[in-house]
Amino acid sequence: MDEIEFPKINKTALSIASSFEEADKLDREYWHSCTPYERLAYMELLRRINYGTAATARLQRVLEIIERE
């Protein structure tokens, strides 16, 4: 996946919400209807869009050590 492939827009799947609460509900229903693989693939697409081809093959782990007093 070196080149970003933008998904095609399915205009028949679009819906109009009359409030932010309704839009949140529709978003939740949509993502719950997707398989875990589809959700992960979309997350990877968003990561590639944001970071481009310089995105690493793995997600980076961050370790922070704190001292308790």
DRENDREN-258792 format. One record per atom (N, C-alpha, C, O): residue number from 1; residue in one letter; atom name; x negated, y, z. Coordinates in nm, 4 decimals, always signed. Example, Ala and Ser with C-alpha at 12.3 -4.5 7.8 and 13.67 -1.06 7.14 Angstrom:
# residues 2
num	residuo	atomo	xx	yy	zz
1	a	N	-1.3190	-0.5690	+0.7800
1	a	CA	-1.2300	-0.4500	+0.7800
1	a	C	-1.3200	-0.3300	+0.7800
1	a	O	-1.4236	-0.3319	+0.8465
2	s	N	-1.2850	-0.2250	+0.7080
2	s	CA	-1.3670	-0.1060	+0.7140
2	s	C	-1.2900	+0.0030	+0.7870
2	s	O	-1.3409	+0.1138	+0.8039
***
This chain:
# residues 69
num	residuo	atomo	xx	yy	zz
1	m	N	-0.0848	-0.1182	+0.0000
1	m	CA	+0.0000	+0.0000	+0.0000
1	m	C	-0.0889	+0.1238	+0.0000
1	m	O	-0.0770	+0.2087	+0.0884
2	d	N	-0.1763	+0.1345	-0.0969
2	d	CA	-0.2643	+0.2498	-0.1064
2	d	C	-0.1893	+0.3755	-0.1474
2	d	O	-0.2176	+0.4846	-0.0981
3	e	N	-0.0955	+0.3598	-0.2361
3	e	CA	-0.0188	+0.4735	-0.2840
3	e	C	+0.1163	+0.4747	-0.2143
3	e	O	+0.1781	+0.3696	-0.1971
4	i	N	+0.1623	+0.5922	-0.1742
4	i	CA	+0.2898	+0.6035	-0.1044
4	i	C	+0.4024	+0.5828	-0.2049
4	i	O	+0.4106	+0.6520	-0.3064
5	e	N	+0.4883	+0.4869	-0.1750
5	e	CA	+0.6040	+0.4603	-0.2598
5	e	C	+0.7278	+0.5108	-0.1866
5	e	O	+0.7705	+0.4515	-0.0876
6	f	N	+0.7848	+0.6199	-0.2352
6	f	CA	+0.9024	+0.6750	-0.1712
6	f	C	+1.0240	+0.5913	-0.2073
6	f	O	+1.0417	+0.5537	-0.3232
7	p	N	+1.1075	+0.5621	-0.1091
7	p	CA	+1.2254	+0.4808	-0.1381
7	p	C	+1.3261	+0.5582	-0.2237
7	p	O	+1.3325	+0.6810	-0.2183
8	k	N	+1.4029	+0.4854	-0.3013
8	k	CA	+1.5088	+0.5457	-0.3814
8	k	C	+1.6260	+0.5812	-0.2897
8	k	O	+1.6555	+0.5082	-0.1951
9	i	N	+1.6916	+0.6916	-0.3176
9	i	CA	+1.8057	+0.7340	-0.2364
9	i	C	+1.9325	+0.6696	-0.2914
9	i	O	+1.9650	+0.6835	-0.4093
10	n	N	+2.0027	+0.5998	-0.2045
10	n	CA	+2.1310	+0.5396	-0.2395
10	n	C	+2.2392	+0.6382	-0.1975
10	n	O	+2.2774	+0.6431	-0.0806
11	k	N	+2.2879	+0.7161	-0.2921
11	k	CA	+2.3837	+0.8224	-0.2599
11	k	C	+2.5191	+0.7681	-0.2151
11	k	O	+2.5977	+0.8412	-0.1550
12	t	N	+2.5472	+0.6421	-0.2433
12	t	CA	+2.6735	+0.5848	-0.1970
12	t	C	+2.6683	+0.5528	-0.0480
12	t	O	+2.7725	+0.5326	+0.0144
13	a	N	+2.5491	+0.5480	+0.0092
13	a	CA	+2.5340	+0.5157	+0.1507
13	a	C	+2.5320	+0.6399	+0.2384
13	a	O	+2.5264	+0.6283	+0.3608
14	l	N	+2.5365	+0.7571	+0.1791
14	l	CA	+2.5340	+0.8807	+0.2569
14	l	C	+2.6687	+0.9065	+0.3218
14	l	O	+2.7732	+0.8730	+0.2662
15	s	N	+2.6651	+0.9665	+0.4400
15	s	CA	+2.7889	+1.0033	+0.5081
15	s	C	+2.7724	+1.1422	+0.5690
15	s	O	+2.6610	+1.1870	+0.5964
16	i	N	+2.8838	+1.2081	+0.5892
16	i	CA	+2.8833	+1.3433	+0.6447
16	i	C	+2.9421	+1.3374	+0.7843
16	i	O	+3.0493	+1.2807	+0.8055
17	a	N	+2.8712	+1.3963	+0.8791
17	a	CA	+2.9167	+1.3987	+1.0177
17	a	C	+2.9624	+1.5396	+1.0517
17	a	O	+2.9085	+1.6379	+1.0008
18	s	N	+3.0621	+1.5480	+1.1382
18	s	CA	+3.1152	+1.6791	+1.1745
18	s	C	+3.0504	+1.7367	+1.3003
18	s	O	+3.0765	+1.8513	+1.3369
19	s	N	+2.9659	+1.6572	+1.3665
19	s	CA	+2.8967	+1.7068	+1.4860
19	s	C	+2.7641	+1.6334	+1.5016
19	s	O	+2.7417	+1.5297	+1.4392
20	f	N	+2.6767	+1.6883	+1.5854
20	f	CA	+2.5481	+1.6232	+1.6103
20	f	C	+2.5684	+1.4895	+1.6809
20	f	O	+2.4951	+1.3940	+1.6554
21	e	N	+2.6675	+1.4825	+1.7695
21	e	CA	+2.6943	+1.3578	+1.8402
21	e	C	+2.7373	+1.2486	+1.7430
21	e	O	+2.6938	+1.1339	+1.7539
22	e	N	+2.8230	+1.2850	+1.6478
22	e	CA	+2.8673	+1.1880	+1.5481
22	e	C	+2.7509	+1.1460	+1.4577
22	e	O	+2.7397	+1.0292	+1.4204
23	a	N	+2.6652	+1.2412	+1.4233
23	a	CA	+2.5484	+1.2098	+1.3408
23	a	C	+2.4551	+1.1142	+1.4147
23	a	O	+2.4031	+1.0199	+1.3551
24	d	N	+2.4336	+1.1378	+1.5444
24	d	CA	+2.3504	+1.0470	+1.6243
24	d	C	+2.4105	+0.9068	+1.6277
24	d	O	+2.3386	+0.8074	+1.6176
25	k	N	+2.5428	+0.8998	+1.6420
25	k	CA	+2.6110	+0.7701	+1.6453
25	k	C	+2.5940	+0.6980	+1.5123
25	k	O	+2.5666	+0.5780	+1.5100
26	l	N	+2.6099	+0.7702	+1.4008
26	l	CA	+2.5936	+0.7095	+1.2686
26	l	C	+2.4501	+0.6620	+1.2470
26	l	O	+2.4276	+0.5546	+1.1912
27	d	N	+2.3527	+0.7427	+1.2916
27	d	CA	+2.2113	+0.7023	+1.2802
27	d	C	+2.1849	+0.5744	+1.3585
27	d	O	+2.1216	+0.4815	+1.3081
28	r	N	+2.2341	+0.5704	+1.4825
28	r	CA	+2.2148	+0.4525	+1.5673
28	r	C	+2.2762	+0.3281	+1.5026
28	r	O	+2.2147	+0.2215	+1.5001
29	e	N	+2.3984	+0.3434	+1.4503
29	e	CA	+2.4647	+0.2298	+1.3852
29	e	C	+2.3861	+0.1825	+1.2633
29	e	O	+2.3735	+0.0624	+1.2396
30	y	N	+2.3335	+0.2773	+1.1864
30	y	CA	+2.2566	+0.2394	+1.0678
30	y	C	+2.1320	+0.1611	+1.1073
30	y	O	+2.1069	+0.0537	+1.0527
31	w	N	+2.0533	+0.2139	+1.2019
31	w	CA	+1.9288	+0.1466	+1.2380
31	w	C	+1.9537	+0.0139	+1.3078
31	w	O	+1.8717	-0.0771	+1.2963
32	h	N	+2.0641	+0.0002	+1.3795
32	h	CA	+2.0970	-0.1283	+1.4419
32	h	C	+2.1395	-0.2304	+1.3378
32	h	O	+2.1288	-0.3508	+1.3610
33	s	N	+2.1883	-0.1829	+1.2216
33	s	CA	+2.2283	-0.2761	+1.1161
33	s	C	+2.1086	-0.3258	+1.0354
33	s	O	+2.1198	-0.4250	+0.9633
34	c	N	+1.9951	-0.2587	+1.0465
34	c	CA	+1.8735	-0.2997	+0.9742
34	c	C	+1.8021	-0.4106	+1.0497
34	c	O	+1.8140	-0.4237	+1.1715
35	t	N	+1.7279	-0.4897	+0.9743
35	t	CA	+1.6482	-0.5958	+1.0375
35	t	C	+1.5238	-0.5322	+1.1006
35	t	O	+1.4837	-0.4226	+1.0613
36	p	N	+1.4629	-0.6002	+1.1978
36	p	CA	+1.3392	-0.5470	+1.2543
36	p	C	+1.2311	-0.5235	+1.1478
36	p	O	+1.1546	-0.4276	+1.1577
37	y	N	+1.2245	-0.6099	+1.0468
37	y	CA	+1.1261	-0.5925	+0.9402
37	y	C	+1.1518	-0.4622	+0.8643
37	y	O	+1.0574	-0.3898	+0.8326
38	e	N	+1.2783	-0.4316	+0.8347
38	e	CA	+1.3122	-0.3081	+0.7629
38	e	C	+1.2751	-0.1851	+0.8461
38	e	O	+1.2240	-0.0864	+0.7931
39	r	N	+1.3011	-0.1920	+0.9763
39	r	CA	+1.2657	-0.0794	+1.0642
39	r	C	+1.1149	-0.0585	+1.0684
39	r	O	+1.0670	+0.0547	+1.0615
40	l	N	+1.0413	-0.1669	+1.0794
40	l	CA	+0.8956	-0.1587	+1.0835
40	l	C	+0.8398	-0.1070	+0.9512
40	l	O	+0.7462	-0.0270	+0.9504
41	a	N	+0.8965	-0.1520	+0.8400
41	a	CA	+0.8517	-0.1067	+0.7086
41	a	C	+0.8766	+0.0433	+0.6931
41	a	O	+0.7940	+0.1141	+0.6355
42	y	N	+0.9894	+0.0920	+0.7439
42	y	CA	+1.0188	+0.2351	+0.7339
42	y	C	+0.9252	+0.3159	+0.8236
42	y	O	+0.8816	+0.4248	+0.7865
43	m	N	+0.8947	+0.2621	+0.9421
43	m	CA	+0.8001	+0.3297	+1.0307
43	m	C	+0.6633	+0.3409	+0.9641
43	m	O	+0.5970	+0.4442	+0.9737
44	e	N	+0.6217	+0.2341	+0.8966
44	e	CA	+0.4934	+0.2359	+0.8260
44	e	C	+0.4964	+0.3377	+0.7117
44	e	O	+0.3971	+0.4067	+0.6885
45	l	N	+0.6082	+0.3480	+0.6407
45	l	CA	+0.6217	+0.4476	+0.5345
45	l	C	+0.6075	+0.5886	+0.5915
45	l	O	+0.5367	+0.6716	+0.5345
46	l	N	+0.6738	+0.6160	+0.7026
46	l	CA	+0.6638	+0.7486	+0.7656
46	l	C	+0.5206	+0.7775	+0.8103
46	l	O	+0.4726	+0.8901	+0.7979
47	r	N	+0.4528	+0.6751	+0.8624
47	r	CA	+0.3136	+0.6914	+0.9051
47	r	C	+0.2253	+0.7238	+0.7852
47	r	O	+0.1382	+0.8103	+0.7944
48	r	N	+0.2466	+0.6560	+0.6736
48	r	CA	+0.1679	+0.6821	+0.5524
48	r	C	+0.1972	+0.8209	+0.4955
48	r	O	+0.1070	+0.8876	+0.4448
49	i	N	+0.3230	+0.8642	+0.5037
49	i	CA	+0.3582	+0.9986	+0.4558
49	i	C	+0.2870	+1.1039	+0.5394
49	i	O	+0.2345	+1.2013	+0.4855
50	n	N	+0.2852	+1.0843	+0.6712
50	n	CA	+0.2234	+1.1831	+0.7603
50	n	C	+0.0722	+1.1840	+0.7534
50	n	O	+0.0115	+1.2911	+0.7565
51	y	N	+0.0090	+1.0667	+0.7442
51	y	CA	-0.1363	+1.0584	+0.7514
51	y	C	-0.2026	+1.0294	+0.6172
51	y	O	-0.3253	+1.0323	+0.6071
52	g	N	-0.1226	+1.0013	+0.5136
52	g	CA	-0.1775	+0.9781	+0.3807
52	g	C	-0.2552	+0.8489	+0.3710
52	g	O	-0.2367	+0.7572	+0.4510
53	t	N	-0.3417	+0.8429	+0.2726
53	t	CA	-0.4187	+0.7205	+0.2514
53	t	C	-0.5289	+0.7033	+0.3550
53	t	O	-0.5928	+0.5983	+0.3609
54	a	N	-0.5515	+0.8059	+0.4369
54	a	CA	-0.6522	+0.7961	+0.5420
54	a	C	-0.5991	+0.7211	+0.6640
54	a	O	-0.6720	+0.7009	+0.7611
55	a	N	-0.4733	+0.6801	+0.6594
55	a	CA	-0.4160	+0.6058	+0.7724
55	a	C	-0.4914	+0.4743	+0.7882
55	a	O	-0.5209	+0.4064	+0.6899
56	t	N	-0.5216	+0.4400	+0.9099
56	t	CA	-0.5932	+0.3148	+0.9348
56	t	C	-0.4984	+0.1974	+0.9150
56	t	O	-0.3764	+0.2139	+0.9122
57	a	N	-0.5553	+0.0806	+0.9016
57	a	CA	-0.4739	-0.0396	+0.8816
57	a	C	-0.3975	-0.0764	+1.0080
57	a	O	-0.2953	-0.1447	+1.0012
58	r	N	-0.4460	-0.0318	+1.1225
58	r	CA	-0.3806	-0.0631	+1.2498
58	r	C	-0.3462	+0.0644	+1.3227
58	r	O	-0.4065	+0.1691	+1.2991
59	l	N	-0.2491	+0.0553	+1.4114
59	l	CA	-0.2196	+0.1682	+1.4974
59	l	C	-0.3298	+0.1798	+1.6013
59	l	O	-0.3774	+0.0789	+1.6534
60	q	N	-0.3696	+0.3002	+1.6309
60	q	CA	-0.4810	+0.3222	+1.7224
60	q	C	-0.4330	+0.3152	+1.8671
60	q	O	-0.3281	+0.3700	+1.9010
61	r	N	-0.5085	+0.2491	+1.9503
61	r	CA	-0.4788	+0.2438	+2.0932
61	r	C	-0.5538	+0.3557	+2.1624
61	r	O	-0.6668	+0.3889	+2.1265
62	v	N	-0.4895	+0.4127	+2.2614
62	v	CA	-0.5521	+0.5199	+2.3385
62	v	C	-0.5592	+0.4745	+2.4835
62	v	O	-0.4588	+0.4342	+2.5421
63	l	N	-0.6786	+0.4813	+2.5403
63	l	CA	-0.6994	+0.4429	+2.6789
63	l	C	-0.7434	+0.5666	+2.7554
63	l	O	-0.8377	+0.6355	+2.7166
64	e	N	-0.6743	+0.5928	+2.8634
64	e	CA	-0.7085	+0.7087	+2.9450
64	e	C	-0.7264	+0.6619	+3.0896
64	e	O	-0.6382	+0.5969	+3.1457
65	i	N	-0.8391	+0.6947	+3.1484
65	i	CA	-0.8669	+0.6549	+3.2859
65	i	C	-0.8484	+0.7781	+3.3750
65	i	O	-0.9032	+0.8853	+3.3494
66	i	N	-0.7698	+0.7584	+3.4796
66	i	CA	-0.7472	+0.8685	+3.5734
66	i	C	-0.7956	+0.8264	+3.7103
66	i	O	-0.7994	+0.7075	+3.7417
67	e	N	-0.8322	+0.9228	+3.7909
67	e	CA	-0.8764	+0.8950	+3.9273
67	e	C	-0.7658	+0.9348	+4.0243
67	e	O	-0.7076	+1.0428	+4.0140
68	r	N	-0.7383	+0.8452	+4.1183
68	r	CA	-0.6401	+0.8756	+4.2229
68	r	C	-0.7110	+0.9427	+4.3382
68	r	O	-0.8239	+0.9083	+4.3733
69	e	N	-0.6439	+1.0368	+4.3947
69	e	CA	-0.7034	+1.1027	+4.5110
69	e	C	-0.6421	+1.0549	+4.6378
69	e	O	-0.6804	+1.1001	+4.7457
***
